[in-house]
Amino acid sequence: MISNKYDFVVLFSVKNANPNGDPLNGNRPRINHDGIGEVSDVCLKRKIRNRMMQLGHDVLIQSDDNKVDEYKSIKERIDNTLDKNILKDKVKFSEQANKTWLDVRTFGQVFAFKGDDMSVGVRGPVSIHSAFSIDPINITSIQITKSVNSTGDGKKKSSDTMGMKHRVDFGLYKFAGSINPQLASKTGFSDEDVEVIKKSLVELFENDASSARPDGSMEVINLYWWKHNNQTGQYSSAKVHNSLKVYKKNEDVEAKDVHDYIIELNEIEGLDCNVIEGK
């Protein structure tokens, strides 16, 4: 059980990359109606889970391209990992699931499968907000072609396949989160787990490269980390998160680098902020 509430904010940059494509919009980078770039909380949790696995921890929700076991589904992973004698006992099932998988005791999980009588919900202590860019982003779209033979014997050249690729020219994004001690006591989330989350946030984009996100195109600028002196928190999470202000130096000039912004951290009486530079 942890004895302190934690709040954090992560500031990261995107340059010539697609941080989170929208499948309902041709996989273009996500934006809201005001043109502000967005990276969903689901996407961010996926990256944190990947870092957890890379750090050697067991994770229940694994993506196909980062899977570290032979199981083809969450149900199969559960059935082959947990003690079958507790699969019908909600309390024991939750306890063992929390103990077995770090992401379950961190973010929580709903266990409900077709044909099963039992449904179990676990509320995790770590909450993650979606990330939003400080300013509206510019999206560049380019047409690409695939000129290879995907099928056949290679004697006849296939027709070129046309497609589109999208990227954010530059964007400075920010997201916040909190760690709740009361919920941590329910899942067994420990001080050691807090350090894993902290490390994962600092190294969020390590080993995360793809054709849409080349190495070096996404960078954690800083992690802002507040440790309260009690379980309920000295201040509300909203007040803590809002103590970090980020704005452009010149509103009339398009930002192309993090140095085009002013990052202002307002002091909160009795609550120090640990600023950790990204890796």
N, C-alpha and C positions, 0 to 999 in steps of 0.2 A: 504493500500500500504506500502511496506517495503522500507526503505531508504538506505539499505546497501546490497552489494553482500556478499554471504557467500560461503566458500569452506570447505569441510570436507573430512577426511579419517578415515575409520574404520579398525582396526586391530583385527582379531578374530582367535581363535584356534579351531581346530577340533580334537577330540581324540576318536578313536574307534566308529566312526559314519559315516553315509552317508549324507553329507550336501546337496547334490542335485543330485539325480539319473538321469541317461540318459535313457529315455524309448527306444531309438533306439539301446542301447547297454546293454540290459538285466538289466537295472536300476543300472548299476555300477556307482560309483561316476564319475562325468564329469572330463575329462582330455583333454588337447590339445595334439598335436603331439610330444611335448617335455616332456610329462609326468607331466606338471604343472596342478594342480587341479583347477577347475573352478566352481563357483556358479553363475548362470545366473542373470542378472539384474531383470528379471521377478520374479525369486524366491525371491530375496531380497525385491522387492516391495510387494510381497505377505505377507512377514513377517511384513513389515512396516504397511501394511493395517490391518493385524490382531492386531497389537499393537494399532493402531488408534481406532479400535472397542472396544478393551479391556479398553481403556481410555475414552470410552463413546461418541465417535464421529461417525457420520453417514458416511457410506462408500457405494459406488455404487457396486464395484466389490467385491463380497463376495464368498469365496469358500464354497463348500457344508458342509465341516466339521467345519466351523466357522460361518455359516450363523446365523443371528440374527433376521430374519423376515421370513414370510411364502411364499415369492415370489420364483418362480421356475426358473426365468430367469431375465436377465438385463432388457429386454423389459418390462416384467411384473412389475418390480420394478419401472421403469420410468413411465409407464402408470398409476400406482396407487399412485404415489408420486407427480409428477409435475402437475401443472394446465393444464388441457386439452386444454384450450383456447390458450396456447402459443406453442403447439406442432408443429405448422407449421411455427412459426416465429423463424428463426435461432438466431437472436440476443437475444431475450427474453428467448429462450430455453437455450442458453449458460449461460446467467446470472443466471437463476434459478438453473440450474444444478450445477454451481460453488458454489452458495450460499448454496445449499442443501447438497452436498457431499464433504467431505474434500479431498478424494483421487482424485476427478476430478480437483479441483482447485490446487492440489499439482502436480500430474503427467500428467494431461491432459487426454483426452479420445476422441476416434473417435466414433461418434454415427451414425451408418448406419445399417439399418435393411431391410431385404427383404420385398418388397412390399411398402416401404415408399418412398415418393418422396423427402423427405428432408434428407440431409446428413450434419452432423455438426462435425467439428473438433476443439478440444480445445487443445492448447499447454500449458503444465504445466511448472511452473518455476523450479521445482526440477528435476534434472537429476541424475541418479544413474548408475554408471559403473558396469560391472560384476566384481566379486571378483576372484582373482587369488592367488594361493599359492606362497609363496616366493621361494620354491624349489620344484622339482618333488616329488610326493607323492607315498607312498607304499599303495597298495590296497590289503586287505586280503579278500578272498572269502571262505565261508563255506557252506557246503550242509546242508539243513534243511529238516525235514519231518513233515508232518501234519498227525496225527494219531487220528482223530476224525471222527464221523459220521456226515457229513454235511446234509444228507438227509436220508430218510427211517424211520423205526420204532425203530431202535436201536437194533434189535434182531441179526442182522448180521453186523459184523465189516467191514467197508469199507477198501479198499486197502490204504496203506500209500501213500501220495502224496509227491513227492520229489521236492525240490526247492533250490534256491541259495540265499544267503544273503551276501552283500558286505559292507565293511567299510574301511574308511581311518584310518590307524594306528595312524598317527599324521600329522597335517598340520597347518601351520600358514598362514592365508589368509589376503588379503588386498583389500579393494575397496574404491573408491573415489566418490565424488559427488559435486554438486554445486546448489546454489539457485540464480536465475536470477531475479532481481528487476523489469526489464522491463516487463517480462512475468507475474510476480506476480501482476502487476498493471492491467493486462488484466483479470485475473481470480479472483481477490479479495483476493489473498493469503496474510495473515496478519502477524504481528509480533507474535501474539498468535499462529498462525499456525507454525511459525518457531520453537517455543519452543516445540510444539508437535513432530515435526520431530526430533529435538535434543533428546528429551526424548525417542522416539521410537528407535533411533539408539543406545543409551546407553543400552536399555533394549531389544535389538533385539530378543533374544532367550528365553525370559520369556514366559511361557505357550506355548512353541513350541515343546514340547517333542513328540516323536513317537517311534515305535519299531526300526526305523532306526536311530533316534536321541534321545537316552535316556537323561533324565535330567542330566545336568552337562557335557555332552559330547561336547557341543559347548558353547564357552564363548567369549564375547566381552572383549578384553584386554584393549583397549583404544579407545576413540573417540578424534580425533584431529580436532579442530574447529577454523576456521579463520573468523573473521568479518572484512571486508574491511571498509574503512571510507567514501566510496561513492558508488554510484549505479553501476558504470562501473567496479569497482575493481581496486585496486592499482597495482596488478600484474595479469598476466594471470593465469587461473586455472591450467594449466599444470605446471607452475613454482611453484605454491603453493603446489600442490599435490606431486611434485617431491622433495620437501624439506624434505620429510620424507624418510629416507633410512633404510632398514631392511636387514640384512645379517647374515649368520651363524658365530659363533665365531670360529668354526673349520670346514672347508670345507670337511675334511676327515672323519668326524664323523657324523653319522645319527642323526638328531635332533629329540628328543623325548619330548621336552618341550619348552615353550616360552623362558625359561632362557638359552636355547642353542643359542639364537639369540642376536645380538646387534641392538638396536633400536636407530637410530640417527636422531634427529630433527635439521635441519640446520636453523639458525635464518634468517629471512627475514626482512630487514630494514623497520621499520615503520609499520610492520604487526605482531601483537602478536598472538600466538597460545594458545588456551585454551585446555589443555589436561584433559580429563574427563575419569576417570577409569570406566570400564564397571561394570554392576551389575549382 
